[in-house]
């Protein structure tokens, strides 16, 4: 394997970032004060032995990144995502696996509870598929429940998705999402501020949530209880001027208690896929105009359309059964039909052909 090429600025930057008692804010203060990370290390840690240890650790970090195929982007570099710079504490370095060109595209974060209800999962799947089909990048945290479904739905319609981890980019978490991790690395992007091989640590996931909020133009919470990391993400989004949307849930459902409070506190209600598209900067009319006609629909969408035409109005679950599709496939297909204007879904979730 070839040795990764790197600059002295990156090497000393990794050394400075990993030094004891040097947090993110302090890192940026020292780099600005001394003009470079090399000068910051030399002036802050004048002992030669200390500098050698720090640089040896930095070289190990570079080697680990090379071994797992990750790219390291420093905050001073031009291709560092501009959206992250809006944070008070932008990561000094990010580690990535996959397509970094996705940083240039509009993105919406979809987050929610790990213990999602069928309603939360279905709604998430439809919103993520609609956004991804319209060209919006879906951002989430690859956790169980809402996050995983958001990523899967985006990929299922050949859309783009970014997973932001609280571990190293080469450490799937939870482990059961190893296949999803590989799929996102191949067809989307995985990002972390933590070095490769870093395992789950206390506090790393709440900190990860600030990156999810910053990287997106808007955050949509589809279902979240009162104690949920999704609410941390929404709060960060509010603090840095991002739009926050939420999907209303039953007022007697603990799974929606936290997200419903967001609505009370001024979040934008997401009452339809058109609302989600608007939050993502895409009009429903524009999305529909760019979609294929009925004869050019995917096979899954055609199966649902034929089933609905033959049976009359159905719930989403009943339509999936009638079309012979599992929910994972039916959600994106139904979202495509709704966005294109071939079906209408009423407030009770009943689907009608138009």
C-alpha positions, 0 to 999 in steps of 0.5 A: 500500500502506498504511503499517504501524501500529506502536508506538514500543516496537516501533520502538525494539525493532527498532532495539535488536535490530539494533544492533552488539554487542547479542545477544538476552540483552543485549537483554532485559537492557537492556529490563528494566533501563531499562523500555522499548526506547526508554529502552534505545536512548537510554541505551545509544546517547546520540549523536543520529546513532547513534539516527537511524541505528538508527531509520532501519534499524528503519523499513526493517525495518517497511516490508519486513515490510509489503511482504511481508505479514508481521506482527511480534510483539514479546516483550513483547506478550500474543500472543507465543507463550508456549512461546518464553518458556521459552527462555533467549534468546527472540527479541525479535521474530518475523516471521510469515506466516499463521495466528497462531491456531495458537500457541494449539493443541498442537503436536508437532515432527517433524524429521530428516535431509535425506537420508532413506530411503524408510523415514524418509519413509514413517514421517514421512508417516504420523506427521505425518498421524496427528497432524494428523488428530487436531488437533495442529499439526505443526512443522518447518523446511521443509528437504529430506527429513523436514521437507518431508514432515512439512509436506506430510502435515499439509496433505494431511489438511487439518491445521495446520502451522508452518514455522520458517525460518532465512531471512526469512519471505518467502524460501523455503529451499531455493528448490525449496520455493517451492510448499510455502512458499506452501501453508504461508503460505496454510493454516498459518503461517511463522515466523522471528526474522529480518527479511524478505528475509534470506537464508540465513546461516551459523549461522542454521539451528542457531539456528532449531532452538531455536525448533522445539523450544520451540514444540512440546510434544514433538519426534519425530525420525524419522530422523537421522545422527550429524551432524544438526540434528535432534539439536540440536533434540532436545538443546534440547528436553531442556534446556527440558523437552520430551518427545523421541520417536524412531523406531527404525531399522536399527542398520546404517543411517547415516541412523538412527545419530543417532536410535538413539542418542537411544533409548539416551540415554532418548528415548521410542520411537515404535513405532506411531502410537498412541505418536506420538499419546500424545506429542502428548497425544492418545489413540488411542481419542479420535482414533479416536472422532472419525474418520468411519466407513468409508463416510465415509472420504476417496476415497484411504482407500477406494481403499486399503481396497478394495485391501487387502480384495481382495488380503490383507496387503501392504507399504505400497508394494505397497498404494499401487500396488494402490490406484493412489496415489502415496506422497504420497497413500497415506501420509495415507490409510493413517495414517487407516485405522490410527488408525481401527482398520481396519488393523494394521501388524506389525513388518515393515511388513506391513499387515493388514485388521482 
